[in-house]
Amino acid sequence: MSKRIIRFLLMIFPRSFLIRMSLVVSRLVGVFLIGNKVECPICGGTFRKFLPYGYTKKSGRDNALCPRCLSLERHRLMYLYLKEKTDFFTKDLKVLHIAPEQCFYKRFKALENLDYTTADLESPIADVHFDVQTIPFSDEVYDVVICNHVLEHVDDDRKAMSEIYRILKLGGFAVLQVPQDTNAEKTYEDPTITDPSEREKHFLQKDHVRLYGLDYAERLSSVGFKVTADTYSNSYSEEIAKRFRLPMKEIFYFNQK
């Protein structure tokens, strides 16, 4: 039942409304999930299980969404990667976070080592608003750019990648995770598919314009990035991966200028 309710809410309400309401609702829901079977490494919350999540039956899954901070599997993986394999939490860094996720927003904003700016096309929690295909900043401004699950919505993804590369300082890095079919060698896109229901069928979601394959690293490299494709979640024991609910098949792309 809860899975159908969440799918219904995701489908009928605009993203800006969901962002405003979700944290209030999540605190109430979390009371009913008290336990210690799963743990969110971002907020430290422990529960008997996470909430289900997904826009469609195909993409929906159980035990995915943290009821306290609203992290998903990919967010928990990114947080652990940044914490364990980068100096994100310790070095003075100028950071641009495009389409900021709520599980990160307040935490990153509070870090004294970060000069942290958020951006989005329309999100009410963003500091600035722009189209990622035309970023209104000078060259080599940021040490880190985070832009997760955005490029699959963008008509010209290589232009967006180029813009992100342009505003990064030499030696800086970008986190640019996307939905990916790890069984497909090539990215699947077809600009003639414009009907929302057909896009959902072909690209997993009605507002997606492509589904990335294993050539994603090549697309990133084509604009200049030095790409490291890391099966990072496989470094965890099965017990820890289950407790944190990490995405075992997701490739983490570390993209450096």
N, C-alpha and C positions, 0 to 999 in steps of 0.2 A: 504493500500500500504506500509506504513512504517513498519508494522509488518512483511510483506513478505520480505522486504529488509533486515531487521535486522536478520531474520531467515536464509536468504541466506548467509549473511556475516559470521554468527556464524558457519555455516556448512562447508564453503569452505576454510576459512582462518585459519591457525594455531593460537593457543592461544597466542604465543609470539608476533606474528605480530599484533593481535588485541589489545594487551596490549599497544604496542608502539603507535598505531594510534588513539586509542579511545578517549584519552583526548583532542586531537586537534580537532577531528570531533565533539565531544560533545559540545565544546564551540561554534561552528558555529551553531549547531542545536538548542542550548538553546535560541538563539535570536528569533527563530520563535515560541517559547512557552512562551513568556512573559505573566505573569498573577499572580493571587494570590489565585487560587483554591486549590492547593496542596503545601506542604512545606516539604523540606528535613531537618530533625533535625540534620543531620551530617554537611552539608555545609551551611545551612541556606537559600538555594535557594528557591524561590517561583515561581510557574509556573501555567499556566492555566491547564496543565496536564503533567504527566510524559510520557516518551516514552514507547512503547510496548516492550516486551522481551519474548524470549523463543526459544529453539532449534527446537521444533516441534509444530504442531498444537495442540497437546494434552497438552503440557506444556506451550504453549504461553499464555500470558495474556496482556491486555491493561493496561495503566496507571501504569507502574511498575518501570521503570528505570529513575533515576534522570539524566537529561541531563547535569548537572554541574559536579557532583562528581562521577556519575555512580553507585550510591547505588541502591540496590534492596530492596524489602520489608524486607527480612531477615537481611540485613545489618542495616537497620534503627531500627529494633527491638533489635538487639544485642547492638547497640550503646546506646540506651535508657536504656537497662538493665544494662550495665556496668556503665553508668553514675548515675543511680538512686539506684542501689542495690549492688554496690561494691565500693571499694576504688581505682579503676583502675586509675582514673584521679588525685588522690591526694597523694597517698602513693608512696614511692620510691620502684619500682618494676623492676625486671629483666624479660623481656618478650621475648618469642620466638613466632613469627607469621609465621606459615606455610601456604603457598599459599596465600600471602598477597593480599587482595582486594585493588584496587586502591582508593576507597573511604576512606579507613583508612590509607593507607601507609604514606602519607606525614603528616597527622594530628598526628598520633601516633609517628612518627619519631621526630616531633617538640616538643613533651611533655617533659619538663625538668625533670619530676619525673620518666621517664621510661629509662631504659637501654634496648634499643629495637633492636632486631635482626630479620631479615626476612629470610625465607628459602623456597625453592621450588625445585622440580626436574629439572625444566628448565626455569622458569620465568626470564626474563631479569631484573626485578626490585628486585630480591632476593639477599641478602648479601651472602648466602651460598647455596649450592645445595646438596641434598641428597634424598634418598628414605626413606619415613617416617617409613618403616618397619625395617630400620636399621639406627637409628639416631646416628651420630658420636660424641656424647657428654657424659660427665661423669654423674653419678647419682646425682640427687637432685641439679640441677644447676639453674632452673628457678622458679620464683614465679607464672608466668602465661604462659600458652601455648594456642594459638588460632589456630585452625585448622578446618576451616569451609568447608563443602561440598568437602571433600577429601576422607573420608573413604569409600564412595560408589564406588570409583575408585580402591581401594586397594584389591589385592587378599586375603591377610591374615589380615583382619581388626583388629582381636584381638591382633595380634603381634604389629600392629601399635599403638593400644590403650595402650598396655603394655609398649612400648617404651616411649610414652608420659608420662605415669604414672611414669616411672623410672626416667626421667629427671626433674620431678617436685620436688620442695622442700616440706617437710612436711607442711601442711597447705595451700599449693598453690592450684590453680584451673586451669581447662582447659575448654575452650569453643569449643565444638566438634559437631556443628550442621550438620545435614545430611538431604537429601530429605527423607520424611517419608510418608507412607500411614497410616493415623491415623484410618482408618477403618479396618486395618489388625492387628490381634493379633501377628502374627509371621513375622519375616523378610523373604522375598522371595529371594532365591539365587539358582542358578543352574549352576555349573561350566561347564556343557556341552554346554551351550548357549554361543557361541563365535562369531557368525556372528553379525556384527555391526547393521544391520537392525533388527535382532531378539532381540538383547539387547535393542535397542530403544523401541521396542514393549513391552518387559517384564519389563524393568528397567528404562524407561523414557528417557534414553539417550544412544547413541551408545557406549560410553566409561564407562558406569556404569556396575558393576558386581553384584549388588544386589539392592533391594528396601527394606528399613527398615520398620518394623512394630512397634507395641507398646512394643515389647520386647527389644527395643534399650537400655533402662535403665538397663535391666538385663545384656546385653552384656558389658556395661560399668562397671557395678558393679563387673562382673566376673574377672576383672583384678585388682580390688582393690579400684576403685573410690567410694566415697560416693556421690550418685547422687540425686539431687533435680530436679524433673520434674515440671516445672513451666508454667502454662498457663498465662504468664505475660501480653501478649497483651490484655487479657480480662479485665485488670484493667483500661484500657483507655475508655473514653466515645466514643460512636459511631462517634461523630463529629470529635474528635481528631484522632481516628483510620483511618477515611476516609481522613482526611487532610494529615496525614503522610503516608497513604497507608501502614498500618501494616498488617502482615499476621495473621488473626484472629484465624486460626486453628493450627498454629505452636506451638509446645511444646518447651520451652526453657530449655535445659539441663545444669544445673550448676554442674560441676564435681570437687570434692575436694579430695585432698590427705590427 
